[in-house]
Amino acid sequence: MRATVIHAPHDLRVEDVPDARVRHAGDAVVRVVRACICGSDLWAYRGESARKPGQGAPPRPKG
């Protein structure tokens, strides 16, 4: 599947990552067809939050 990954401030990439899968009872996997960002996502992009390099960007699914 595709995901946005923050590698460093101002370095956001769309990458192929392993598909999500059900691991526990009550889990679900959904197909997301639209997504968006919000103002708090920009903190990570600018390096103003405690996100670690290689960590996925916050999800804003619109399924």
C-alpha positions in Angstrom: 0.0 0.0 0.0 1.1 3.6 -0.3 1.8 5.8 2.7 3.3 9.2 3.4 6.5 9.0 5.5 8.3 11.9 7.2 12.1 11.4 6.9 13.2 14.8 8.2 11.7 18.3 8.3 10.5 19.3 4.8 11.2 15.7 3.6 7.8 14.0 3.2 7.7 11.1 0.7 4.9 8.8 -0.6 6.3 5.2 -0.3 5.2 1.6 -0.7 4.8 0.0 2.7 3.6 -3.4 3.8 -0.2 -3.9 3.5 -2.1 -3.4 6.7 -3.6 -6.6 8.2 -5.9 -7.7 10.9 -3.8 -8.8 14.0 -6.3 -8.7 16.8 -10.0 -9.4 17.4 -11.9 -6.1 16.7 -9.3 -4.9 14.1 -10.4 -3.9 10.6 -8.7 -3.0 7.4 -10.5 -0.5 5.2 -9.7 0.9 1.7 -9.0 4.6 1.9 -9.8 6.4 -1.3 -9.4 10.0 -0.2 -7.2 11.6 2.5 -6.4 15.1 3.6 -4.1 17.0 6.0 -4.8 19.5 8.8 -2.8 22.3 10.4 -1.3 20.0 13.0 0.2 17.8 10.3 2.3 20.8 9.2 4.1 20.8 12.6 5.7 17.5 11.8 6.5 18.6 8.3 8.3 21.7 9.6 10.1 19.7 12.3 8.1 21.4 15.1 6.7 18.1 16.7 8.3 15.1 18.3 7.9 12.8 15.3 10.8 10.4 14.6 12.4 10.1 11.1 10.8 7.4 9.1 7.5 7.6 11.0 4.4 7.7 9.0 2.5 10.9 8.7 -0.7 11.3 10.8 -3.6 9.6 9.2 -6.6 11.6 8.0 -8.5 8.9 6.1 -11.7 9.8 4.2 -12.4 6.1 3.3 
